[in-house]
Amino acid sequence: QVQLVESGGGLVQAGGSLRLSCAASGRTFSVLTMGWFRQAPGKEREFVALISISWGAGQTGYSDSVKGRFTISRDNAKNTVYLQMNTLKPEDTATYYCAASRTHYYSQKIDDYDYWGQGTQVTVSS
């Protein structure tokens, strides 16, 4: 089992920045990919960013909607993955979830992730 705990959400004005953190514990050696997803009210959960942990370690991927504004990174010593979010827009408002996949490399698919955090709320005011 892998446990994930997100933190860093909050309320920010449009154009501002936030950094989300995801601390992993448990059988972290089994994780291949870490991802960030988000879900806005009334909408489906969607992919935001990913970083490979094992094969091709450090490779990153982003959704088109956040590319160039968000950066995913990791600190192996702390078993923590970060999502730096810059130039935030009101449409970025959502609950952000950290996820871990032990079976898939570099996947953007929700179903390919085995473990999920409880989510952290990000609200961007206009």
Beta strands, then each sheet from edge to edge (+ up, - down):
strand 1: 2-7
strand 2: 10-13
strand 3: 18-26
strand 4: 33-39
strand 5: 46-52
strand 6: 60-62
strand 7: 70-75
strand 8: 80-85
strand 9: 94-101
strand 10: 115-116
strand 11: 120-125
sheet 1: 1+ 3- 8+ 7-
sheet 2: 2+ 11+ 9- 4+ 5- 6+
sheet 3: 2+ 11+ 9- 10+
end
